Amino acid sequence: MKLSQLVQSNQTFNSNAYKNLSPVMKEAVNDVFKLIEKNQEDILNKFEKSVNKVCEFHNVNKEEIEKYFDNEINEQLGE
């Protein structure tokens, strides 16, 4: 599964990876998706910029949110 498919289907909100996040991290993940949907750039540029903005705004660790997305993709792939 590609990140773009994950974004389009919004499957993250039913996953164990999402449910295990703290409330602040859930809000940060939601904001990443909102920013990705707003921008007209390609998905990789939108993702990187969105993660950076959200991490700064919510004062969350970039590595933590990237780890969440890795976990989410692995969960969706059944790994």
Backbone as a chain_set.jsonl record, in Angstrom:
{"seq": "MKLSQLVQSNQTFNSNAYKNLSPVMKEAVNDVFKLIEKNQEDILNKFEKSVNKVCEFHNVNKEEIEKYFDNEINEQLGE", "coords": {"N": [[0.844, -1.181, 0.0], [0.509, 2.186, -0.818], [1.445, 5.426, 0.435], [-0.22, 7.414, -0.605], [-2.548, 5.968, -1.17], [-3.308, 5.243, 1.372], [-3.857, 7.743, 2.459], [-5.992, 8.548, 0.812], [-7.964, 6.661, 1.42], [-8.335, 6.94, 4.112], [-7.861, 4.996, 6.094], [-6.427, 4.891, 8.379], [-7.641, 5.6, 10.777], [-8.978, 3.493, 11.888], [-7.167, 1.713, 12.724], [-4.861, -0.261, 14.723], [-2.412, 0.941, 15.164], [-3.036, 3.664, 15.066], [-4.904, 3.873, 17.153], [-3.281, 3.441, 19.347], [-1.887, 5.768, 19.72], [-1.043, 8.805, 21.482], [-3.342, 11.385, 22.583], [-2.437, 13.901, 21.622], [-0.704, 13.136, 19.558], [-2.541, 11.862, 17.867], [-4.056, 14.056, 17.075], [-2.07, 15.451, 15.731], [-1.503, 13.675, 13.606], [-3.992, 13.716, 12.294], [-3.96, 16.392, 11.464], [-1.803, 16.328, 9.675], [-2.927, 14.869, 7.56], [-4.97, 16.663, 6.828], [-3.468, 18.858, 5.905], [-2.134, 17.687, 3.754], [-4.234, 17.197, 2.013], [-4.959, 19.815, 1.357], [-2.811, 20.989, -0.108], [-1.445, 21.346, -3.431], [0.698, 20.023, -4.454], [2.967, 17.294, -5.358], [2.531, 14.094, -3.758], [4.669, 13.228, -2.062], [6.175, 15.549, -1.508], [4.164, 17.074, -0.308], [3.636, 15.486, 1.918], [6.081, 15.511, 3.419], [6.37, 18.301, 3.946], [4.008, 18.762, 5.327], [4.285, 17.101, 7.59], [6.493, 18.326, 8.812], [5.413, 20.921, 9.417], [3.294, 20.245, 11.133], [4.598, 18.936, 13.237], [6.073, 21.021, 14.297], [4.001, 22.779, 15.041], [2.471, 21.257, 16.905], [4.415, 20.593, 18.621], [5.688, 18.055, 18.601], [7.736, 15.136, 18.307], [9.469, 14.598, 15.34], [10.493, 12.135, 14.498], [8.903, 10.361, 15.921], [6.351, 10.7, 14.792], [6.894, 9.947, 12.188], [7.571, 7.312, 12.659], [5.097, 6.362, 13.462], [3.692, 6.5, 10.981], [5.172, 4.635, 9.516], [4.574, 2.319, 11.024], [1.831, 2.26, 10.605], [1.604, 1.823, 7.839], [2.868, -0.673, 7.667], [1.056, -2.163, 9.19], [-1.233, -1.99, 7.598], [-0.353, -3.404, 5.43], [-0.224, -5.85, 6.491], [1.959, -6.777, 7.863]], "CA": [[0.0, 0.0, 0.0], [1.243, 3.442, -0.909], [0.97, 6.482, 1.318], [-1.342, 8.094, -1.247], [-3.729, 5.131, -0.994], [-3.66, 5.357, 2.792], [-4.451, 9.067, 2.618], [-7.278, 8.586, 0.126], [-8.956, 5.791, 2.04], [-8.44, 7.283, 5.535], [-7.919, 3.76, 6.855], [-5.622, 5.003, 9.585], [-8.407, 5.856, 11.98], [-9.502, 2.233, 12.4], [-6.032, 0.822, 12.923], [-4.266, -0.358, 16.052], [-1.335, 1.933, 15.241], [-3.662, 4.954, 15.379], [-5.54, 3.789, 18.469], [-2.246, 3.443, 20.381], [-1.266, 7.091, 19.814], [-1.543, 9.737, 22.496], [-4.274, 12.356, 21.984], [-1.691, 14.93, 20.873], [-0.219, 12.526, 18.317], [-3.706, 11.666, 16.994], [-4.366, 15.363, 16.504], [-1.007, 15.754, 14.776], [-1.728, 12.832, 12.419], [-5.152, 14.287, 11.597], [-3.525, 17.63, 10.821], [-0.979, 15.971, 8.51], [-3.847, 14.529, 6.477], [-5.641, 17.88, 6.385], [-2.525, 19.656, 5.121], [-1.879, 16.982, 2.498], [-5.393, 17.41, 1.151], [-4.993, 21.218, 0.938], [-1.743, 21.344, -1.046], [-1.571, 20.848, -4.802], [1.982, 19.444, -4.851], [2.975, 15.837, -5.362], [2.261, 13.532, -2.433], [5.856, 13.175, -1.206], [6.471, 16.904, -1.034], [3.094, 17.454, 0.609], [3.796, 14.73, 3.156], [7.226, 16.042, 4.169], [6.058, 19.649, 4.427], [2.931, 18.652, 6.311], [4.854, 16.543, 8.821], [7.311, 19.373, 9.442], [4.545, 21.953, 9.983], [2.521, 19.691, 12.238], [5.511, 18.691, 14.355], [6.386, 22.317, 14.903], [2.788, 23.323, 15.643], [2.063, 20.461, 18.059], [5.616, 20.34, 19.413], [5.891, 16.607, 18.695], [8.973, 14.654, 17.714], [9.293, 14.183, 13.946], [10.778, 10.708, 14.392], [7.739, 9.64, 16.449], [5.258, 10.712, 13.828], [7.33, 9.122, 11.058], [7.46, 5.926, 13.112], [3.679, 6.028, 13.384], [3.332, 6.232, 9.593], [5.783, 3.344, 9.18], [3.757, 1.296, 11.67], [0.522, 2.242, 9.944], [1.752, 1.181, 6.523], [3.126, -2.087, 7.921], [-0.193, -2.778, 9.638], [-2.125, -2.095, 6.446], [0.199, -4.456, 4.56], [-0.336, -7.112, 7.199], [3.285, -7.181, 8.306]], "C": [[0.887, 1.241, 0.0], [0.634, 4.45, 0.053], [-0.24, 7.178, 0.711], [-2.627, 7.289, -1.115], [-4.227, 5.211, 0.444], [-4.367, 6.676, 3.046], [-5.848, 9.088, 2.011], [-8.342, 7.779, 0.853], [-9.203, 6.112, 3.511], [-8.58, 6.045, 6.415], [-7.194, 3.868, 8.186], [-6.454, 5.047, 10.849], [-9.05, 4.606, 12.576], [-8.384, 1.269, 12.781], [-5.574, 0.791, 14.378], [-3.172, 0.685, 16.235], [-1.906, 3.297, 15.645], [-4.236, 4.95, 16.796], [-4.529, 3.854, 19.607], [-1.559, 4.796, 20.548], [-1.851, 7.887, 20.97], [-2.51, 10.708, 21.811], [-3.57, 13.429, 21.152], [-1.198, 14.37, 19.542], [-1.376, 12.254, 17.356], [-4.077, 12.969, 16.306], [-3.33, 15.75, 15.454], [-1.192, 14.951, 13.49], [-2.912, 13.371, 11.619], [-4.77, 15.552, 10.841], [-2.637, 17.359, 9.616], [-1.895, 15.666, 7.331], [-4.567, 15.76, 5.939], [-4.722, 18.725, 5.509], [-2.221, 19.005, 3.782], [-3.022, 17.231, 1.521], [-5.461, 18.828, 0.602], [-4.021, 21.515, -0.201], [-1.94, 20.686, -2.397], [-0.274, 20.226, -5.328], [1.876, 17.926, -4.925], [2.958, 15.321, -3.931], [3.491, 13.519, -1.525], [6.235, 14.54, -0.665], [5.43, 17.368, -0.027], [3.282, 16.769, 1.961], [4.915, 15.311, 4.008], [6.924, 17.419, 4.755], [4.991, 19.608, 5.513], [3.446, 18.119, 7.636], [5.672, 17.606, 9.542], [6.454, 20.446, 10.106], [3.819, 21.452, 11.221], [3.407, 19.441, 13.454], [5.853, 19.987, 15.072], [5.166, 22.87, 15.655], [2.403, 22.593, 16.933], [3.218, 20.154, 19.016], [5.793, 18.833, 19.681], [7.16, 16.238, 17.93], [8.709, 14.118, 16.315], [9.521, 12.676, 13.789], [9.597, 9.87, 14.892], [6.613, 9.58, 15.43], [5.629, 9.899, 12.578], [7.249, 7.639, 11.413], [6.008, 5.471, 13.068], [3.301, 5.667, 11.947], [3.952, 4.928, 9.098], [4.966, 2.197, 9.759], [2.402, 1.139, 10.985], [0.601, 1.505, 8.613], [2.016, -0.307, 6.708], [1.859, -2.816, 8.359], [-1.154, -2.983, 8.457], [-1.66, -3.176, 5.479], [0.122, -5.831, 5.214], [0.996, -7.66, 7.676], [3.413, -7.079, 9.809]], "O": [[1.878, 1.321, 0.725], [-0.531, 4.344, 0.436], [-1.189, 7.501, 1.425], [-3.7, 7.874, -0.962], [-5.433, 5.241, 0.691], [-5.364, 6.722, 3.767], [-6.786, 9.591, 2.63], [-9.504, 8.182, 0.893], [-10.166, 5.621, 4.1], [-9.343, 6.055, 7.381], [-7.349, 2.995, 9.04], [-6.011, 4.573, 11.895], [-9.612, 4.667, 13.67], [-8.652, 0.118, 13.125], [-5.863, 1.699, 15.156], [-3.015, 1.248, 17.318], [-1.322, 3.998, 16.472], [-4.069, 5.913, 17.544], [-4.87, 4.274, 20.713], [-0.724, 4.949, 21.44], [-2.992, 7.676, 21.382], [-2.494, 10.835, 20.587], [-4.063, 13.817, 20.094], [-1.265, 15.048, 18.516], [-1.21, 12.401, 16.145], [-4.373, 12.992, 15.112], [-3.672, 16.31, 14.412], [-1.049, 15.498, 12.397], [-2.838, 13.471, 10.394], [-5.205, 15.759, 9.709], [-2.708, 18.09, 8.628], [-1.664, 16.152, 6.223], [-4.755, 15.89, 4.73], [-5.153, 19.249, 4.482], [-2.067, 19.7, 2.778], [-2.79, 17.45, 0.333], [-5.966, 19.035, -0.501], [-4.37, 22.216, -1.151], [-2.525, 19.608, -2.499], [-0.165, 19.937, -6.519], [0.841, 17.344, -4.6], [3.33, 16.038, -3.002], [3.365, 13.777, -0.327], [6.577, 14.673, 0.51], [5.767, 17.98, 0.987], [3.11, 17.387, 3.012], [4.717, 15.575, 5.194], [7.194, 17.67, 5.929], [5.07, 20.339, 6.501], [3.082, 18.631, 8.695], [5.551, 17.764, 10.756], [6.733, 20.844, 11.237], [3.74, 22.149, 12.232], [2.998, 19.712, 14.584], [5.913, 20.037, 16.3], [5.294, 23.368, 16.774], [2.053, 23.225, 17.929], [3.03, 19.544, 20.069], [6.014, 18.405, 20.814], [7.588, 16.953, 17.024], [7.827, 13.281, 16.123], [8.813, 12.02, 13.025], [9.322, 8.797, 14.354], [5.997, 8.533, 15.232], [4.774, 9.242, 11.986], [6.901, 6.81, 10.572], [5.716, 4.338, 12.687], [2.66, 4.642, 11.716], [3.319, 4.193, 8.339], [4.694, 1.214, 9.069], [1.9, 0.028, 10.811], [-0.243, 0.662, 8.307], [1.45, -1.125, 5.984], [1.616, -3.951, 7.95], [-1.801, -4.024, 8.344], [-2.473, -3.793, 4.791], [0.372, -6.849, 4.569], [1.145, -8.866, 7.869], [4.471, -7.381, 10.361]]}, "num_chains": 1, "name": "protein.A"}
